[in-house]
Amino acid sequence: MLSLDAIAPVIDLDAMRAKLSEGGCKSSACGSSAKPDDMDPAVWERIKDHPCYSEEAHHYFARMHVAVAPACNIQCNYCNRKYDCANESRPGVVSEKLTPDQALRKVIAVANEVPQLSVLGIAGPGDACYDWKRTKATFEAVSAEIPDVKLCISTNGLALPDHVDELAAMNVDHVTITINMVDPEIGAKIYPWIFYQHRRWTGVEASRILHERQMQGLEMLTARGILTKINSVMIPGVNDDHLVEVNRWVKERGAFLHNVMPLISEAEHGTHFGLTGQRGPTAMELKALQDRLDGGAKLMRHCRQCRADAVGLLGEDRGQEFTLDQLPEVVSYDPAKREAYREVVARERGDHVAAKSVADAAVRAAVTGGSMLVAVATKGGGRVNEHFGHAREFQVYEASPKGIVFVGHRKVDQYCMGGFGEDATLTGVIAALEGVDVVLCAKIGDCPKDDLAAAGIRASDDHAHDYIETAILALVAETFGAALEPMTA
Amino acid sequence: MAFQIVSSQCTACGACEFECPSGAIKFKGETYIIDAKKCTECEGAFDTQQCAQVCPVPKTCIPLKH
């Protein structure tokens, strides 16, 4: 069996080719296109290597952000511009700001070392469209060196309409707009001020301008065929119900994906919401809202709310390996590793999609009611391949009459530190797994397994290294018997 | 008259630099500074001081004290 797990850490080209030649796929679909059944081929071609736009791609491809655009034209109540911490993982946080020249050096160094790299984003800590000169200089320099890296930006939308034509000209075909409201009265609770046309606007007036610019920007992107993802921050009691309305508006205007993210508001982050005690939603509240939105604009559920300088697969951050002081003074791009990795992935991926579609159809056919939530420890490649104690997050899937659907992830503190499990951490892990029925991992000790069982969560390492969906099908079968009796909630 | 930046509070985002109509703001060391000789307080260009309007940290871009 060809395991991507075995290949990903290998960055020696010959070794990678040798692994590939070992070959051996489990299904006849090996090597075929990995396109999911429900996707337009033209759209699939544009998102298939983008970890943020394709849930399927996020198992295989990595993104990096360069923090070249620190200036912002909006104040948000969930953002504190003074905050910076290497251990924090959340948007807006960055360890060092880069000039466009430094960013180019970093992108080349990462492209040489991280073969999974497919996407370069500029996502803050400021606004990429407002701090436009630096965004543009960076994109132009990078695409001259590495033409096949996909470029994307994240923006609050206020300055977006001014730059849509330039974005299109630079082949930026993925844009994320953060839209938290369509009702300026609600916006006034989220945005204390905006800077627009050389002055500061406050209150409902500020949010009205922002709303109009966001809708205009989205419509302009759609008209030019640029794929647009909408990010919304779910703020309980402020805009949670309202996001149903936001979803409707953005879908009507052609948004490709809607990503509802939980508010992060610890007091120590020093944000307005953090200091005023505004809480974020629980994992189950977030899921309930996402379920309500299902059927509107397609939902993204695999977002990790990564740092503005994150590097690597979603769910991992290798940013600290590529700080300026660790970069070579002179770098030159070597495409060999990225090309070899793509060959391997093209093959593995066809196999995975085939296995996934078999498992999904079997669950769909067999399960007539109820659902089962399964948390999976994985380090990529779409497989159950991480030890319980080493997991920094669990990917959560739901098996129901709709088949096997990815519903989100739960971040946890690593339970196992240097071989010893910490009981206090395990309590935190169990709390983070609220609502989950079964945990799948590559390995788990008896002790944590018993503690999970006492909390009503079954843990199993019987399906180690299987594809996630294949493992879940096996779980459904063993739980409900060969006849696959209907599940109960 | 001129404005000044309280360097201990400056996040070095640089928004003030590109909003300044007189080219009075430059990055120096770890912060942005305003050249008092060049600063016009935006008189004749805008109704309000652009640096103070765009600065994300309260009370960080303020009138120069003598």
Chai-1 contact restraints between the chains, C-beta under 6 A:
chainA,res_idxA,chainB,res_idxB,connection_type,confidence,min_distance_angstrom,max_distance_angstrom,comment,restraint_id
A,P70,B,C13,contact,1.0,0.0,6.0,A-B,restraint_1
A,A71,B,C13,contact,1.0,0.0,6.0,A-B,restraint_2
A,A71,B,G14,contact,1.0,0.0,6.0,A-B,restraint_3
A,A71,B,A15,contact,1.0,0.0,6.0,A-B,restraint_4
A,R81,B,T11,contact,1.0,0.0,6.0,A-B,restraint_5
A,R81,B,P56,contact,1.0,0.0,6.0,A-B,restraint_6
A,K82,B,T11,contact,1.0,0.0,6.0,A-B,restraint_7
A,G126,B,C13,contact,1.0,0.0,6.0,A-B,restraint_8
A,F195,B,V54,contact,1.0,0.0,6.0,A-B,restraint_9
A,H198,B,F46,contact,1.0,0.0,6.0,A-B,restraint_10
A,R199,B,T48,contact,1.0,0.0,6.0,A-B,restraint_11
A,R200,B,Q53,contact,1.0,0.0,6.0,A-B,restraint_12
